[in-house]
Every structure is written in structure tokens, then in C-alpha cells.
């Protein structure tokens, strides 16, 4: 068995083990008094608290299983999937279930179920980067080569967007990636998640796959003639990546170890808004 296969097997076993442990009676969500009261509203009494508990646990299990696929999840689809042939919960019960799912995902697994701003009742599962920032991307610790490549590419793309004052014209993106060794037009085997490897171009990865996964936005530039596009951070990137860590990544990898404070505009965007020590300054320039 290859090292990549062993890592996949270990990750899958760990995820399944966590799900099994979570589904034991002692670990199932019991809900707070307020949550149970909300689920037991006299106007919404067609579903018992035990069923609410089971649906909550099943939602958590389902989200854990699909979270690595980076898909956008509709509330209605989630509840239909776990309810099966059973009647669907009412709106009030659905709200209570989602709140408890969010609490359990955070408390037990350190994951966030975040509602998308542009679509009501649509969610993504996000995992905040660890406290050591992007070190694991730079050195590839515990990562198969294909996953390390994708993590490094994604971080590089987001870093360029951030250093370009939050939006990056596509021609600049393609030139920069070519400059650092990525051929955006040639097909290559791309590891999208633990289960799926596809043969596609990096250009399609950026403009289609990562757009669907909400890592980036790929938008037309208003008034451009001929029509051109630009990249911006997507909703998932805003929730998973810390901008100060990205700025430190740029300093370590591309800027010869300069300090984050040197990039004044970017540093101001990366630190809390009430920090008045940052002023306007540098932006990235790519020949």
C-alpha cells in the first residue's frame, strides 16, 4: 500500500471512528432547555424530542461524511436526506435542529456550519486553519504530494488576490502562476478531495471547481472591452483562511522574509479594523 493510500485509509478510519463514537447514546446531542422548548412548541408538536435528537445526530454524521467534498448544502436537501420516509420537521423544528447541529459540529469536531450570505438556508462546512497558520502548506507535513500541491496552489492564488488589493485580473493571475511554475493550460491529475482525482486544467480548476466550492469568485470586470474577468476571495476562503497568516505566507515564501507590517495596505486589511497603527502603502506588482 502506498503512503498516499495509507493516509487516505487512516483519515477515512478516523472519520468513521469519530462518527461511530458520536452516535453512541452518551454522545448524542441532548439540547439545552431552550432548544427542547423550541422543538416542543405546541404548534409544532408532530415530532417528539427523541426524533429531533436523532435527526440532529444524523445531520451531523451526514455533514461529517460529505464535508471533505467542499459542496454547498441546502437545508431542505439535508433534512430530506436524513429524514428518509419520515415526515419532515416543521420550520420551527428545522431551525432548532440546525442550531443544535451547528453547536455540535463546533463543540465535538471543531467545524463550523456557516450559512451562505447570498442564498438563504444554504450552508458550507468550514474548518479553520490551525493556530500555526500555513506552516503545513509550506512544508507539506502529513500530506500526500497531490494534496500538498493543491493546498500550495490554493494558498498561492488567495495570496495573490489578497496582495492585489482584494481583486486580481485574470491575466495577472495566469502570468503569475506561469512565473512560479504552474502551467494553467495543460491537463494534469488534480486531487480534488480524498475520493476524487480528475484530469483537468488548472485554469478550469480556478474558474469552475473552486468557484463552485466558494474558494474564489470569478467575475466580469464592469465596462471591460473586450470582456475580462477578475478573481476575488470566495465565502469559503473568507471563513477558512486568516488573512494575516496569508500575509505571513507571502513574506516567508515570496518576499525574502520581510515583515507583514512592510505591506501597509495589506496589513491594515489583515488586522482588526480598530487598529489604527496601519497606514496605506504597498501593493504587489508582477511584471
Secondary structure, 3 states (H helix, E strand, C coil): CCHHHHHHHHHHHHHHHHHHHHCCCCCCCCCCHHHHHHHCCHHHCCCCHHHHHHHHHHHHHHHHHHHHHCCCEEHHHHHHHHHCCCCCCCHHHHHHHHHHHHHHHHHHHCCEEEECCCCCCEEEEECCCCCCCCHHHHHCCCCCHHHHHHHHHHHHHHHHHHHCCCCEEHHHHHHHHHHCCCCCCCEEEEECCCCCEEEEEHHHHHHHHHHHCCCEEEEECCCCCCCCEEEEECHHHHHHCCHHHHHHHHHHHCCCCCCHHHCHHHHHHHCCCCCCCCCCCCCCCCC
